[in-house]
Amino acid sequence: MDEAGSFGAGRAGSAFDLIAFIKQPQTVLRVLAWIFSMVVFASIINEGYVNMGSERLHCVFNKNADACNYGITIGIVAFLACVFFLAMDVYFPQISSVKNRKRAVLLEMVCSGFWTFLWFVGFCFLANQWSHTSPKELPLEQASDAARAAIAFSFFSILTWVRQSILYIHIGVCASGLSMSASSAQG
């Protein structure tokens, strides 16, 4: 029969191989998405606010606090989602039920598509607000590098989450094709 098992994982109960896990495309993409989300929220938290001669802090994205809040929120939640899905990827080979593996792949596929959308909205929102920020609002180009980094890594996040979506769609379609061919061979 097939050595790969169902839904792209090895047989349930097999020993965990760290090297093989690290080399998997979904692991590499997940770590990249984790790093990109960290860069987005950290750059906005650290340098995304400036005070303009008062004690009140203003967001560097056109003084729109919603832009900073959105970037920080999706960055932190995506960071936590990446940790969750990495843990699920580690646990995935131990799932013995094909039905539960299918649910896990479906969850990852839907969440990857959802995060692609959220990062696209975030990239557009941050880029739009940055384009409306006048140089007078940022004396000495204060925090402009952090704003540009947040925008760039939001874009990179779109690419990693799109690739993850495609990967999990491929895993789901291939596994469905295998299960369909196995059921037709039995019938």
Secondary structure, DSSP 8 states (H G I E B T S, - for coil): --TT-STT---TT----HHHHHHSHHHHHHHHHHHHHHHHHHHHHHHSEEESSSSSEEETTTT-HHHHHHHHHHHHHHHHHHHHHHHHHHHGGG---HHHHHHHHHHHHHHHHHHHHHHHHHHHHHHHHHHT--GGGSGGGTTHHHHHHHHHHHHHHHHHHHHHHHHHHHHHHHHHHHHHHHHHHH-
